[in-house]
């Protein structure tokens, strides 16, 4: 069953995220230093610029690095830092080709424990602890990937009814709640710094 995703807040981009495990991973990779919708629309933009309906890890991994960077830099740019993100997307795809035969869903397929899945996600290029936990929560909450202990492995991001991250966005209302949560965290951090 293909999940209904609302991370990009654009029908075509969200449809791709719902049907393509690689698009979901690339969107999560791009989700830093730009609005979430921009990041998660990125995989669809990349696919379009490659003349495809979907992303293919083998094709991206083998793409000329300079030409791939130009695809991401084309206006409107896929990310605020399109050159470095092009390198990261290609590194992720090379890893998937080398370790999982280019099949992004193999990262979580047949994993029966949330902590084991978290370890696999943290091994992906560009996925640190926090990004891996958010993606694990996204898999559990929206993609139906729920190995034993997945909520515990995802930490606070796995909590039911929370509005902390991309894992919790199911439409405009939840997006606004996640944004408000992030703004509150920034405000609290600023107050603590100025203390």
C-alpha positions as CSV (number, residue, x, y, z in Angstrom):
1,X,0.0,0.0,0.0
2,X,1.4,3.4,-1.0
3,X,1.1,5.9,1.9
4,X,-0.3,9.4,1.4
5,X,2.4,11.8,2.1
6,X,2.2,15.6,2.6
7,X,5.8,16.6,3.4
8,X,6.3,18.7,0.2
9,X,2.8,20.2,0.2
10,X,2.8,19.7,-3.6
11,X,0.7,16.8,-5.0
12,X,3.3,15.5,-7.5
13,X,6.2,15.7,-5.2
14,X,4.3,14.1,-2.3
15,X,3.1,11.3,-4.6
16,X,6.8,10.5,-5.5
17,X,7.7,10.5,-1.8
18,X,4.9,8.0,-1.2
19,X,5.9,5.6,-3.9
20,X,9.7,5.9,-3.9
21,X,11.8,4.9,-0.9
22,X,14.8,6.6,-2.5
23,X,12.9,9.8,-2.9
24,X,12.0,9.7,0.8
25,X,15.6,9.2,1.8
26,X,16.8,12.0,-0.5
27,X,14.1,14.3,0.9
28,X,15.2,13.6,4.4
29,X,18.9,14.1,3.4
30,X,18.0,17.5,1.9
31,X,16.0,18.5,5.1
32,X,18.5,20.9,6.7
33,X,18.9,24.6,6.5
34,X,15.9,25.0,4.2
35,X,12.1,24.8,4.9
36,X,10.9,21.2,5.0
37,X,8.6,21.6,2.0
38,X,11.5,22.8,-0.1
39,X,13.7,19.8,1.0
40,X,11.0,17.2,0.4
41,X,10.1,18.7,-3.0
42,X,13.7,18.2,-4.0
43,X,13.5,14.6,-5.1
44,X,10.7,15.4,-7.5
45,X,12.6,18.3,-8.9
46,X,15.7,16.2,-9.4
47,X,13.7,13.4,-11.1
48,X,12.1,16.0,-13.5
49,X,15.4,17.5,-14.4
50,X,16.8,14.1,-15.1
51,X,13.8,13.4,-17.4
52,X,12.4,10.7,-15.1
53,X,9.2,9.9,-13.1
54,X,11.3,8.4,-10.3
55,X,14.8,8.4,-8.9
56,X,17.3,5.6,-9.6
57,X,20.2,5.2,-7.2
58,X,22.4,3.5,-9.9
59,X,21.8,6.4,-12.3
60,X,22.4,9.1,-9.8
61,X,25.6,7.4,-8.4
62,X,27.0,7.1,-12.0
63,X,26.0,10.7,-13.0
64,X,28.9,13.0,-13.8
65,X,29.3,15.0,-10.5
66,X,29.7,18.4,-12.2
67,X,26.6,17.8,-14.4
68,X,24.6,16.5,-11.3
69,X,25.6,19.6,-9.4
70,X,24.3,21.8,-12.3
71,X,21.0,19.9,-12.2
72,X,20.6,21.0,-8.5
73,X,21.8,24.5,-9.1
74,X,19.4,25.2,-12.0
75,X,16.8,27.9,-11.0
76,X,15.0,27.4,-8.8
77,X,17.8,25.6,-6.9
78,X,16.9,22.3,-5.2
79,X,18.6,23.5,-2.0
80,X,20.3,26.6,-0.5
81,X,23.6,24.8,-1.0
82,X,23.0,22.8,-4.2
83,X,26.7,22.0,-4.9
84,X,27.4,20.4,-1.6
85,X,23.9,18.7,-1.5
86,X,24.6,17.2,-5.0
87,X,27.7,15.6,-3.5
88,X,25.7,14.3,-0.6
89,X,22.9,12.9,-2.7
90,X,25.4,11.1,-4.9
91,X,27.3,9.8,-1.9
92,X,24.0,8.4,-0.5
93,X,23.2,6.8,-3.8
94,X,26.7,5.2,-4.2
95,X,26.3,3.8,-0.7
96,X,22.9,2.3,-1.5
97,X,24.4,0.8,-4.7
98,X,27.3,-0.7,-2.9
99,X,25.5,-1.9,0.2
100,X,21.9,-2.5,-0.9
101,X,22.1,-3.1,-4.7
102,X,20.6,0.3,-5.2
103,X,17.4,-0.6,-3.4
104,X,16.6,2.0,-0.8
105,X,13.8,0.0,0.8
106,X,16.3,-2.8,1.5
107,X,17.7,-0.5,4.3
108,X,14.6,-1.2,6.4
109,X,13.1,-4.3,4.7
110,X,13.3,-7.4,7.0
111,X,14.7,-5.5,9.9
112,X,12.9,-6.7,13.0
113,X,14.2,-4.3,15.6
114,X,14.1,-0.5,15.8
115,X,17.6,-0.2,17.2
116,X,19.0,-2.3,14.4
117,X,17.2,-0.1,11.9
118,X,18.5,3.0,13.6
119,X,22.0,1.7,13.3
120,X,21.5,1.1,9.6
121,X,20.1,4.6,9.1
122,X,23.0,6.2,11.0
123,X,25.4,4.4,8.6
124,X,23.9,6.2,5.6
125,X,26.0,9.1,4.3
126,X,24.6,12.4,5.6
127,X,22.5,10.8,8.3
128,X,23.6,11.6,11.8
129,X,21.8,10.5,15.0
130,X,19.0,13.1,14.9
131,X,18.3,12.7,11.2
132,X,18.3,8.9,11.5
133,X,15.8,9.1,14.5
134,X,13.5,11.4,12.6
135,X,13.6,9.2,9.5
136,X,12.9,6.1,11.7
137,X,9.9,7.9,13.2
138,X,8.7,8.9,9.7
139,X,9.0,5.3,8.5
140,X,7.0,4.1,11.5
141,X,4.3,6.9,11.6
142,X,3.7,7.3,7.9
143,X,5.1,4.4,5.9
144,X,4.0,1.5,8.1
145,X,7.6,0.3,8.8
146,X,7.3,-0.7,12.4
147,X,9.9,-3.1,13.7
148,X,9.9,-4.0,17.4
149,X,10.9,-1.1,19.6
150,X,10.8,1.4,16.7
151,X,9.2,4.2,18.9
152,X,11.9,3.7,21.6
153,X,14.7,3.7,19.0
154,X,13.3,7.0,17.5
155,X,13.3,8.6,20.9
156,X,11.1,11.7,21.3
157,X,10.4,11.7,17.5
158,X,8.6,8.4,17.9
159,X,6.1,9.7,20.5
160,X,2.5,9.3,19.5
161,X,0.7,12.7,19.1
162,X,3.9,14.7,19.0
163,X,4.6,17.5,16.5
164,X,8.4,17.7,16.5
165,X,9.6,16.8,13.0
166,X,8.8,15.8,9.4
167,X,7.6,12.5,10.8
168,X,4.5,14.3,12.2
169,X,3.5,16.3,9.1
170,X,0.3,15.0,7.6
171,X,-1.1,18.3,6.2
172,X,-0.9,22.1,6.6
173,X,-2.3,22.0,10.2
174,X,0.4,19.6,11.5
175,X,3.0,21.5,9.5
176,X,2.1,24.6,11.4
177,X,2.3,22.8,14.7
178,X,5.8,21.4,13.9
179,X,6.9,24.9,12.8
180,X,5.6,26.3,16.1
181,X,7.5,23.6,18.1
182,X,10.7,24.4,16.3
183,X,10.3,28.1,16.8
184,X,9.7,27.5,20.5
185,X,12.9,25.4,20.7
186,X,14.9,28.2,19.0
187,X,13.4,30.8,21.3
188,X,14.3,28.7,24.4
189,X,17.8,28.1,23.2
190,X,18.3,31.8,22.5
191,X,17.0,32.7,26.0
192,X,19.3,30.1,27.6
193,X,22.3,31.5,25.7
194,X,21.5,35.0,26.7
195,X,20.6,33.8,30.1
